[in-house]
Amino acid sequence: MPTLRRTEGAAGSLPAPQSLGTPVGVSERTIRIVTDSLRGAAPAAEIVRITVSEPDNLWLARAYGPDGAAVELPAALDEALARWVACDLPGLDWRHQHDLDLATGRITLASDIAKAA
């Protein structure tokens, strides 16, 4: 597992939300494998949000359908899926939530897309 490094900073100091597209050094094939696998785990999902909670360094994946409603992931897979996505999509600042669009493979800071709690 990769070591997660964190720096301090106020949320107010974050840059404006942006679409991140595909992380540097990650092939379209890798993105396709990741999104296809996530669709297999949660067929009703359109977006998968990856979060790392403080201070326990707990990785979570949450899935959302086209209407923004939560989609249930298989039991005990939320942490495993989140870590797997983070390992396959390196170079992102995991201090912030990221949304992975399963249809397009685009990655967006979660603040860009409002989702149901």
N, C-alpha and C positions, 0 to 999 in steps of 0.2 A: 504494500500500500504506500502511496506517496505521502510525504510529510507535508502537512498543511502549514504554511507560514502566514502569519497575520501581522498587520501593522495597525496602529491606533489611528483613528480619524473620526471626525464627526460626520454624521450622515449629511448634514448641511453642506459639507465641503465636497460632496461627490459631483462629478461632472453631469451634465444633462444626460438623461437616458438616451441610449442609442442602440440601434440594431447592430449586432456584432457579426452577423453573417456566419461564415465558417471560420473557426479558429485557425491561425497561421500554422502551417505544418500538418494539418489534418486533411486527409484526402476525401473527396466526395464519396468514394467507396466506403470509407470508415463511417462517415455520416449516415450513409444508406444502411449499413449493417446495424448501427446503433438504433436508428429510427425503426427499421423493420423489426428488430428484436423487441423494442418497447411496444410497438403496435401488437405484437404477438402476446405480450404480457397483459396489455390493457387495450383490447380492440376498440373500445368506445372512446378512448382518449384522443384528443387532438393536440394537447399541449402537456408536456411533462416539466414540472418545476423542480429544480434541484436547489436545496437549501442546506447550509451547514449551520447548526445551532451552537451558540456559545453557552457556557464555557466548556461543555462536554465534548465538543467536536463530533456531534452526532449528525450524520449525513441522512437526509430525508429526500425522497422523491414523492411528489404529489402529482396526480394526473387530473386533467380537466377536459371536459367535453366541449363541443362546439358552442354550447350555450353558457359556458363558464362555470357550470356546476361540477363539483368534485366527482371523479370517477374512481371507484374502488380498485386498488391494486391488490394482487394476490397477497395473502397473509405472509408477513415476515419478509416481503421483498422490497419494501420501501427504502431501507438503508442499503441493501445490496445493489439495487438498481442505481441509486444515487452515486455510490462509490464507483460502480462500473462505468457510468457515463463520465464521471470526472477523470477517471484513468484514461478513457479513450478519447477525451476531448481536453487535452492539456493546454495550458497557457491562459486559461480564464482566471479571473480574480474571484475565487470561490468565497470570498468574504461577503459577496452579494449574491442574491438569488438570481438564477438564470432560468429562462423558459426555453425549452427545445420544442419547436414546431415539428410534429411528426410527419406532416404532409410535405413540408418544404426543406426540412433539415436546418432551417435558420435558427440561430441562437440570439436571444434578446434578453437584456436585463429585465428582470421580472417587474420592475417598476413601470415598464413600458406598457404592460398589458394588465389591466385590472381583472382580478379573478375573485370568485366567491371565496369566502374564508372557509 
